[in-house]
Amino acid sequence: MSEGFLENWAGLLGPIAAGIVLIITFLINRRIGKKKNLFDERYQQKTNRFKARSWDVMQVVYFIAWFPVIIFDGISFSFFLLTALFVFHNLTAIITSFYISAKEEDYN
């Protein structure tokens, strides 16, 4: 671990607290939405479309981010971490596409 992290490990409390607040907010919003029937088919279709666009944008962002990482850090840990995230990103896309395709075949 880096010396900066070891000297300031309490800095992790911010992201952890934000994650907890995010989960609580999500659960409250979900409960209110179910009571008001906000999560119908149109909502699901719109959500799927913007998630797909977000996925496409992240594909480009990962690719572009490689260049500054190589230029400023060289082939180091951050490069391999970014590469692993990119590979994981693509593997999950492949796995979910196979899963959805198989699920749709069951309906037909």
C-alpha positions as CSV (number, residue, x, y, z in Angstrom):
1,M,0.0,0.0,0.0
2,S,1.1,3.5,-0.6
3,E,2.4,5.7,2.2
4,G,-0.3,8.3,1.4
5,F,-3.0,5.8,2.0
6,L,-1.4,4.5,5.2
7,E,-1.1,8.1,6.6
8,N,-4.7,9.0,5.7
9,W,-6.8,5.8,5.8
10,A,-9.7,7.6,7.2
11,G,-10.2,9.1,3.7
12,L,-12.1,5.8,2.9
13,L,-14.9,6.7,5.3
14,G,-16.3,9.2,2.8
15,P,-16.9,6.7,0.0
16,I,-18.2,4.1,2.5
17,A,-20.6,6.6,4.0
18,A,-21.7,7.7,0.5
19,G,-22.4,4.1,-0.4
20,I,-24.5,3.5,2.7
21,V,-26.5,6.7,2.0
22,L,-27.0,5.6,-1.6
23,I,-28.3,2.2,-0.6
24,I,-30.7,3.7,1.9
25,T,-32.0,6.3,-0.6
26,F,-32.4,3.5,-3.2
27,L,-34.5,1.4,-0.9
28,I,-36.7,4.2,0.2
29,N,-37.2,5.4,-3.4
30,R,-38.0,1.8,-4.5
31,R,-40.6,1.4,-1.8
32,I,-42.3,4.7,-2.7
33,G,-42.2,3.8,-6.4
34,K,-43.8,0.4,-5.9
35,K,-46.7,2.0,-3.9
36,K,-47.3,4.5,-6.7
37,N,-46.8,1.9,-9.5
38,L,-44.0,3.8,-11.1
39,F,-42.1,0.8,-12.4
40,D,-44.2,-0.3,-15.3
41,E,-43.2,-1.6,-18.7
42,R,-42.4,1.8,-20.1
43,Y,-40.1,2.5,-17.2
44,Q,-38.3,-0.8,-17.7
45,Q,-37.9,-0.2,-21.4
46,K,-36.6,3.4,-20.9
47,T,-34.2,2.2,-18.1
48,N,-32.8,-0.5,-20.4
49,R,-32.2,2.0,-23.2
50,F,-30.3,4.5,-21.1
51,K,-28.3,1.7,-19.4
52,A,-27.3,0.4,-22.9
53,R,-26.2,3.9,-23.9
54,S,-24.3,4.3,-20.7
55,W,-22.6,1.0,-21.3
56,D,-21.6,2.2,-24.8
57,V,-20.2,5.4,-23.5
58,M,-18.1,3.7,-20.8
59,Q,-16.6,1.4,-23.5
60,V,-15.2,4.6,-25.2
61,V,-14.2,6.2,-21.9
62,Y,-12.2,3.1,-20.9
63,F,-10.4,3.1,-24.3
64,I,-9.6,6.8,-24.2
65,A,-8.5,6.6,-20.5
66,W,-5.8,4.1,-21.5
67,F,-3.7,6.8,-23.2
68,P,-3.3,9.2,-20.3
69,V,-2.6,6.3,-18.0
70,I,0.2,5.0,-20.3
71,I,1.5,8.6,-20.8
72,F,1.6,9.6,-17.1
73,D,2.1,6.3,-15.3
74,G,3.5,4.1,-17.9
75,I,2.8,0.4,-17.9
76,S,2.3,0.1,-14.2
77,F,-0.4,-1.1,-11.8
78,S,-2.9,1.6,-12.9
79,F,-2.6,0.4,-16.5
80,F,-3.3,-3.2,-15.6
81,L,-6.1,-2.2,-13.3
82,L,-7.7,-0.2,-16.1
83,T,-7.2,-3.1,-18.5
84,A,-8.8,-5.5,-16.0
85,L,-11.8,-3.2,-15.7
86,F,-12.1,-3.0,-19.4
87,V,-12.0,-6.8,-19.8
88,F,-14.5,-7.3,-17.0
89,H,-16.7,-4.7,-18.6
90,N,-16.7,-6.6,-21.9
91,L,-17.1,-10.1,-20.3
92,T,-20.1,-9.0,-18.4
93,A,-21.6,-7.7,-21.6
94,I,-21.0,-11.0,-23.3
95,I,-22.4,-13.0,-20.4
96,T,-25.5,-10.9,-20.1
97,S,-26.2,-11.0,-23.8
98,F,-26.0,-14.8,-23.8
99,Y,-28.3,-14.9,-20.7
100,I,-30.9,-12.5,-22.3
101,S,-30.8,-14.4,-25.6
102,A,-31.4,-17.7,-23.9
103,K,-34.2,-16.2,-21.8
104,E,-35.9,-14.8,-24.9
105,E,-35.7,-18.2,-26.6
106,D,-37.6,-19.7,-23.7
107,Y,-40.4,-17.2,-24.3
108,N,-40.7,-18.1,-28.0
